Amino acid sequence: MKIGFIGLGTMGVPMALNLLRAGHKVRVWNRSQGPLETLVAQGAESAATPAEIGAVDVVFSILADDKATREVIVDGGVLAALKPGAIHVNMATVSVQLAREFTTQHEARGIGYLAAPVLGRADVAAAGKLNILAAGKAELFDRVQPLLDVLGQKTWRFGERPEQANAVKLAANFMIASAIEAMGEAAALAQGHDVPGADFLEMITSTIFAAPVYKGYGGIIASQKYEPPGFKLVLGLKDARLALEAAEGARVPMPFASVIKDNFLDGIAHGDGNLDWAALARVAGRRAGQV
């Protein structure tokens, strides 16, 4: 099976490497050359343009947002180059609307389209332990499942319509952002009464909130190590907007999401946009005069 991989960011590089290490032939493309050189050194074939990826059986893509995904897949000629019967697995966090558009566009050309965004940061991707949130036609997933098993510890299937996976991913990212926001506010409260925020976070993430998201992001907040970013704060704003857009389309009120969106804007306005999105916690501290 010939595989293409588009988008070699912090997540794409370890995912493509795992496919190579599993013995698959992988053709890769990325806007910048550095990641391409890393993959080629490990045995990947480099494509000069996105369209050159098209002569494969399965193409994976994980790009930053809707705009980048449209530009590469549609304008860059990937969709036009894919042969009928090929499958495109979009692993990016994109809008529900884009998923619907892509489903229609791919079907019109006889191309299978699957949404498979992931939960996990770069270290989890490198370990092949991602949780893959999937939606699309079952027969298509059956064909690519051996490849997904290389990338993740479990594939969670949520329905036959690709946009369902994107709705689930946006809901999950909303919950992560909510956890970061809650820890930021709670730590600021403790610190306002002369209790070090780091001490509070160590206690809370070792007891009643001893869960991966709280422990992982609680540690980042406690140490204030927001660089290098695993997921930039500007992308958190993107996902908050997409969640609100998806919610409005389904007539689902999400008042907390509106607050979090504004707090992401606050962080970006204060120069934190390129920090890890855990820096959302800085907003509460700054408002309390602690940052």
N, C-alpha and C positions, 0 to 999 in steps of 0.2 A: 504494500500500500504506500503510495507516494503522499507525503505530508508537506504542507506549507505552513509557515508560521509568520504572522505579521504583527509587529509591535514588540520590540525588545527592550522594554523598560525594566523597572525593578522586579516586576512579576514575570514578564515574558521571557527574560533570559534564563532563569532557573527552570521554567516550565519547558522551554525548548531543549535545554540541556538534558532534562530527564527523558525526553523522547529519544534523543540521540543515544543516551546511555542504555536505553532499553533496546537498542539495535535498529531503530527506524531511520530511514533516510529522510532528512528534513531540509527543505529549501526555505531560506529565511530572507526577510526584508525588514529594514528599519530606516527611519529618516536619517539618523546619525550613524556614522561608520564604526565608532568604538564597539558597540555591542555586536555588530556584524562580525567584526574581526575576532571577537571572543568565541562566537559560535563556529565560525569557519575553522578556527584552530582546533575545535573539538570534532570536526568532521562534517559540519553542515555545508550546504551549497548556498552561495549567496546569489540573490536575484538583484539585478541592476534597477529594476522598476517593480512597482507593485503588480503590474499586469503579468510579469514573468512568473509570478507565483502560481498563476492560474492553471498550469498544466499538471495539476495534482488531483488526487482522489478526495482528500480532505484538507481544508485550509482552516487553521485556527487564527483568530485575530483577538488582540487585547489592546485596544487603543484608548486614548485618554477620555474622549467624550464623543457626543453625537457628531460634532463638526468634523473631528479628525476621522471618525469612522466613515462618514459619507465621502469625505475627500479621498480617502484611500480605496475603499471598496468599490464605490461607484465611479467617482471622477478619475481615480487612478487606474481603472480598467480591470480590477480583479474580477468583478462579477461578469463582465463581458468575456473574460478569458476562460472562465470555468466551463467545463464541458457538462452537458446534461448528465445527471446522475451523480455529479460531485456533491459534496456536502460542505457547507460553511458553518463552523462552530464559532459563534461570537461570544467571547468570554469577558467582554468589557461590561462595565456598569453604564448602561445607556438608558434612554427614556423608553417608556412603554410605547410611545408613538413611533419612535424609530424602529422598534421591534416589529410593529405592525406593518410599517412601510417595507421593511426588508423582507418580511415573510411574503408579501404580495409580489415584490420585485423578483425574488429568487424563484418563486413558484412559476412565474411567467416564463422563466428561462429553463425550467426543468431542473433547478438546483435545489437541493435540500437546505433548509435553514434551521439551525438550532440555537437557542440561547442557553448559555452555560456559565454565567458569572460565578465568581468564587468567593469563599470566605477564607481569610488567612493572609498573612503578610509574607514578605519575601523569604524569610527563613522557613516558613511552613511550606511554601512553594518548592523550595530547594529540597526539602525532605520528602516531597511527594505526598504530603498529608493534607492537601486542601480539601475543603468541603465544596462540592460542585453543585450549584443550584440550577437545575435543568428543566427545560420545557421545550416541547416540540413533538413531532411525530415519533411514536415509539419505535417504529421500524428503522428510523434513521439513527436513533440513539443506540439501538441494538448493534448497528454496524460500527459505531465509533466507541462503544463502551470499553473495549480493550485499551484504547488510547487514553480514555478518561481515567481508567484504573491506574495508569502510569502516573497521572498528574495528581490524583486525589485519593484520599482514604475512603470517601463515599460520594456517590452521585445521588442526589435527592431529586426525584422527578416530581414535578408539580403540575403537570398537565400537558395537553397537546398543542396549546398555543404558546409560541415562544415568549410573548410579552408577559406571561404569567411568571416566568423565572425572573424577569427584570423587576416586576412588582415585588416579588419576594426579596430580591437583593436590596432594593431601595428601602423596604421595611426593615430589613436587618441593619443596614447602615444607619437608619434613623435611630434604632435602638442603641447602637454603639455610640453615636453622637450624644444621645440622651445620657448614657452612662458617664461619658467624659464631662458633660455639662454638670451632672449631679455631683460628681467628685470634685469638680472645680469649686462649685458653690459651697459644698460641705466643708472642704478643706479651708476655704476662706473664712467660714464661720468659726471653725476651731481656732484658726490663727488669730482671728479677731479677739479671742479670749486668751491669747498668749500660749496657745498649744501649737507647737510646730505642725504645719500642714502635713509634712512627711510622716510624722509620728502617727497622726490620725489615719492617713492613708494606709500605712503599714498594718495598723490594727484592723481597719475595716475590711481590707482585702485579704486578711488572714482568718477572718471569722465569718460574719454573716454575708459578706460579698466575696467569698473565696472562689471566684469563677474566672475563667481565662480572660475575658474582656476587662474585668475590674482589676485583676492582678497585673495584666500586661500594661494597660494604659495608666493604672494607678502608679506603677513603678516609674513610668516616663514622667508623669506629672510630679511625683515626689522628688525625682532627681533633676527635673527641668531639663532633660536631655532631649530637646525637640529637633536636633539635627544629628545625623542626616535623617530626613523624613522618610518614613515608610509609606506614608500616604499624606500628601500635602493638604494643608488647611483649605486652599483654594478649591481642591477637589471635593472636600467636605461640603463647601457651599454649593457646588454643582449638584451633589447628590441630594442635599436638602431641597433645592429648587425642584429637582426631578421628582422627589417624593411628594412634594406639595402639588405638582402638576398632575401626577398620577392620582393623587387623592381627590383633587377637584374633578377629574374626569369620572371618578367612580362615586362622587357625591359623599366623600368621607372627610369629615372635619378632622384636622390635625393641628390643634392649637399649639402644642409643644413644638411641632416642627417649624411653625412660624417664628417662635421665639429663638429657636436654635439657628435658623437661617439668619436672623438679625444679628445674633451673636457672632456668627461666622463673619458677617460683614464688618462688625466691630473689630474683630481680630485682624482682618485684612486692612482695614483703615489705619490700624496701628502698626502696620508693617510685618505682620506675622504670617502672611499668605503662603510663603514658601517653607514654613516650618511644618513639622508633623501636625496632623490635625488634633492631636492631644493638646496642642497649644490653645485650643478653645478654652481650656481651663484658666488660662491667663486673663481672660475677660473678667471673670468674677473677682479675681485678685486685684486687677487694675481698678475696677470700680470701687473696691473697698480700700484703695490707697495702699495696697500691699506690694504692688509691682512697679 
